[in-house]
Amino acid sequence: MTKYLVSFPSRAMVIEEKDFPAVADAAHAVIQEARDAGVYVFGGGINEDVRPVLVSGDGSASPDTYPETKEFNGGFTVLELPSREAAVEWAAKIAVACRCAQELREFQYDPLS
């Protein structure tokens, strides 16, 4: 089966503070549904309070990022599914729960993963 990344940037989730508990409950319910279905691999939100570190090819580390990922934040879920159509269906469930659009990407096949 293929692994899919379902994600959104922080700026996409525009909800009122009072609605956050309901959104969190809905998102947790979808994740539990994915677990129960056996398609959940991993998920979470990027901790935006911790600065990223760029580890270079020589092993050195600096408090930096690739220029194009300066705004890498938000949440993501990795699911393992039988088809792109199934991935779109799960992304739709997550979008409804989180009340924001989700980006869907397909991982390249790796026989060792």
N, C-alpha and C positions, 0 to 999 in steps of 0.2 A: 504494500500500500504506500501511497505517497503522503509525505508530511507537508502541511500547509501552515503558513504564518498568517494569523488574523491580528491586525494591529490598528492602533489609532494614536495620533499625537495628542498631547495634553490639551492643546488649544481647541481640539474638536469637541471635547466634552464640556459643553456649556450648560450647566444645570444649577438650579438654585440650591443653596446650602440645605434648605429644609427637605429637598428631594433626594439628597445624597444617600440617606439610609435605604430608601426604597430602591434606588439604582444599584446599590451594593448588594442588597438582597436578591434582586433580579439577576445580576451578573453571577453571583454565587450559585444560584439555582441552575443557570445554564451550564456552568462549569461542572456542577454535580451531575447534571444530565449527561454531559459528555463523558464524565468518568464512568457513570453507570453503563453507557453505551460502549465503553472500551475504546474510545477514540481520543481521549485526552492524553497528551504527552507532557506538556509543561505550560505554565503561564505565570504572569505577574505584571507588576508595574515597575517602571524604572524609578529608582529612588533618586529624585531630583535634588535632594539635599546633599548628596555625595558627588563630588566632582569626578569626572571621568579621568582615566589615566591612559595615555598612549604608550604602549610597550613596543619599541622598535625592533627591527630584525636583529639587532645586535644584543637585544635583551635589556637595553636601557629604558627607563621609564620617565615620562614627563607629564605634568598636569596639562594635557592637551587632548585634542581630538583631530580626526580628519576634518578638513574644512567643511565638507558637505554634510557632516553629521553634528554640527554645532547644536542643533535642536533635537537631538535624539532623546525622546522622552515619551511619556504616555504608557499605554498598556499593550500587552501582547499575549496571544495564546497560540500554542503549537498543537495542532491536531493531526492525527494520522487517519486518512480517509481513503475510501476506494475510488473516488472520482472527484473531478472538479465541481460537478453539479452538487455533490454532497457537501463539498467545502463551501460553496456559495450558500447552501441552506444553513449550515452552522454559522457562517459569518452573519447571516441575516438574523439568526437568533441572538447572537452577541450584540449586534447593532441595536436591536429592539431593547434588549436589557440595559445596555449602556446609554441609550438615547443619543447615539452618534454614529456616523458612518464608519465603516471598518474597511481597511485595505486588506486585500487577500493576495498572498504571494505563495508560489509553489517552490518548495525546495527541490534542488536537483537530486536525482537518485544517487544514493551512496550505499553500496551493498554492505558496508561495515556499520551502518547506523541503524 
